[in-house]
Amino acid sequence: MEESSIESNLDRTDMRILRHLQRDGRLSNADLAKLVGVSAATCHRRTERLFREGYVRGVHAVVAPQSVGRGALVMVGVVLDRSTPESFSAFEAAIRKLPFILDCHLVAGDFDYFLKIRVRDMADFNRLHGSQLIALPGVRQTRTFFVMKEVVDGAALDF
């Protein structure tokens, strides 16, 4: 969806529904309708449309990483050996297959990609780095950043 057409298709009620769902995806339709100030039927129709048209990509639980043995957050800058559509495509296809990659972003600047990875500890990352990350297609260099403190993570969109 194009950004300008997305915004033009949303009215104030739709925006309020999205804001409330973003804060708490477990709201019942009845509670959401009360918060937004519409009937339950209207709220249900609008919410279904927002999902169907892709305004909401999903609803999920945010699991505490430490509780499942993934307390260490690592950011990795990746530089590829070539800046060609083929090398980007090969890297992206390979990175999608790695279950430990939380986020992968193509960026401008000193790196080609930034990866967000959660692991148990430094030794766990060292194993993944040596066996899988540097073996990805086209990787020339990686630069690793261990996160010391998560100040803001997974914040709600401001709209």
C-alpha positions as CSV (number, residue, x, y, z in Angstrom):
1,M,0.0,0.0,0.0
2,E,1.2,3.5,-0.8
3,E,1.5,5.7,2.3
4,S,-0.6,8.6,1.1
5,S,-3.4,6.3,0.0
6,I,-3.2,4.4,3.4
7,E,-3.7,7.6,5.4
8,S,-6.5,8.9,3.1
9,N,-8.5,5.7,3.7
10,L,-8.4,6.0,7.5
11,D,-10.7,8.2,9.4
12,R,-10.4,9.3,13.0
13,T,-12.3,6.2,14.3
14,D,-10.0,3.9,12.4
15,M,-6.9,5.7,13.8
16,R,-8.3,5.4,17.3
17,I,-8.9,1.6,16.8
18,L,-5.4,1.2,15.6
19,R,-3.9,3.2,18.5
20,H,-5.8,1.1,21.1
21,L,-5.0,-2.2,19.4
22,Q,-1.3,-1.2,19.2
23,R,-1.2,-0.6,23.0
24,D,-3.2,-3.8,23.8
25,G,-3.9,-6.4,21.2
26,R,-5.9,-8.5,23.7
27,L,-8.8,-6.0,24.0
28,S,-12.1,-7.6,23.5
29,N,-14.3,-6.1,20.7
30,A,-16.7,-4.8,23.3
31,D,-14.0,-3.0,25.3
32,L,-12.4,-1.6,22.1
33,A,-15.8,-0.3,21.0
34,K,-16.3,1.5,24.3
35,L,-12.9,3.0,24.2
36,V,-13.4,4.2,20.6
37,G,-17.0,5.3,21.1
38,V,-18.8,3.2,18.5
39,S,-21.1,0.2,18.7
40,A,-19.7,-3.3,19.0
41,A,-20.9,-4.2,15.5
42,T,-19.3,-1.1,13.9
43,C,-16.1,-1.7,15.8
44,H,-16.0,-5.3,14.6
45,R,-16.6,-4.4,11.0
46,R,-13.9,-1.7,11.1
47,T,-11.4,-3.9,12.9
48,E,-12.0,-6.8,10.4
49,R,-11.4,-4.3,7.5
50,L,-8.2,-3.0,9.1
51,F,-6.9,-6.5,9.3
52,R,-8.1,-7.5,5.8
53,E,-6.6,-4.5,4.1
54,G,-3.3,-4.9,5.8
55,Y,-3.3,-2.0,8.2
56,V,-2.7,-4.5,11.0
57,R,-0.2,-7.1,10.2
58,G,-0.8,-9.3,13.2
59,V,-1.3,-9.6,16.9
60,H,1.2,-11.4,19.0
61,A,2.6,-11.7,22.6
62,V,5.8,-10.0,23.5
63,V,7.8,-12.7,25.3
64,A,10.4,-11.7,27.9
65,P,13.7,-12.7,26.3
66,Q,15.4,-13.6,29.5
67,S,12.6,-16.0,30.4
68,V,13.4,-18.2,27.4
69,G,17.2,-18.0,27.5
70,R,17.7,-15.2,25.0
71,G,18.8,-12.4,27.3
72,A,21.6,-11.0,25.2
73,L,20.7,-8.6,22.4
74,V,23.2,-8.2,19.6
75,M,23.2,-5.8,16.6
76,V,25.4,-6.8,13.7
77,G,26.4,-4.5,10.8
78,V,27.0,-6.5,7.6
79,V,29.0,-5.3,4.6
80,L,28.6,-7.4,1.4
81,D,31.4,-7.8,-1.1
82,R,29.3,-6.5,-4.0
83,S,26.5,-4.0,-4.2
84,T,24.4,-5.7,-6.9
85,P,20.8,-6.7,-6.9
86,E,21.9,-10.3,-7.2
87,S,24.1,-10.2,-4.1
88,F,21.4,-8.4,-2.1
89,S,18.8,-11.0,-3.2
90,A,21.1,-14.0,-2.3
91,F,21.9,-12.5,1.1
92,E,18.2,-11.7,1.9
93,A,17.1,-15.2,0.8
94,A,19.7,-16.8,3.1
95,I,19.0,-14.5,6.1
96,R,15.3,-15.3,6.0
97,K,16.1,-19.0,6.7
98,L,17.9,-18.2,9.9
99,P,15.5,-18.5,12.9
100,F,17.7,-16.5,15.3
101,I,17.5,-13.3,13.1
102,L,14.8,-11.1,14.6
103,D,15.2,-8.2,12.2
104,C,17.2,-7.5,9.0
105,H,17.3,-4.1,7.5
106,L,18.9,-2.8,4.3
107,V,20.5,0.5,5.3
108,A,22.5,3.3,3.7
109,G,25.9,4.3,5.0
110,D,28.9,2.3,6.2
111,F,27.0,-1.0,6.3
112,D,24.6,-2.8,3.8
113,Y,22.5,-4.4,6.5
114,F,21.8,-4.3,10.2
115,L,20.7,-7.5,11.9
116,K,19.0,-7.8,15.3
117,I,19.7,-11.1,17.0
118,R,18.9,-12.5,20.5
119,V,21.1,-15.2,22.0
120,R,21.8,-16.7,25.4
121,D,25.2,-15.1,25.8
122,M,28.4,-14.1,24.1
123,A,29.6,-17.7,23.6
124,D,26.2,-18.5,21.9
125,F,26.7,-15.6,19.6
126,N,30.3,-16.5,18.9
127,R,29.1,-20.0,17.8
128,L,26.4,-18.6,15.5
129,H,28.8,-15.9,14.1
130,G,31.5,-18.5,13.3
131,S,29.3,-21.1,11.8
132,Q,26.5,-19.2,10.1
133,L,26.8,-15.4,9.8
134,I,30.1,-15.2,8.1
135,A,29.1,-18.0,5.8
136,L,26.2,-16.1,4.4
137,P,26.4,-15.4,0.7
138,G,28.5,-12.3,-0.2
139,V,29.5,-11.3,3.4
140,R,32.7,-9.4,3.3
141,Q,32.7,-8.0,6.8
142,T,30.6,-8.0,10.0
143,R,30.7,-5.6,12.9
144,T,29.1,-6.7,16.2
145,F,27.5,-4.5,18.8
146,F,26.5,-6.1,22.1
147,V,23.6,-4.1,23.6
148,M,24.4,-3.0,27.2
149,K,21.0,-1.6,28.0
150,E,17.7,-1.6,26.1
151,V,16.4,2.0,26.5
152,V,13.5,1.8,24.0
153,D,12.6,-1.5,22.3
154,G,9.4,-2.2,20.3
155,A,7.8,1.1,21.0
156,A,4.4,1.8,19.6
157,L,4.2,3.8,16.3
158,D,3.4,7.5,16.9
159,F,0.5,8.5,14.6
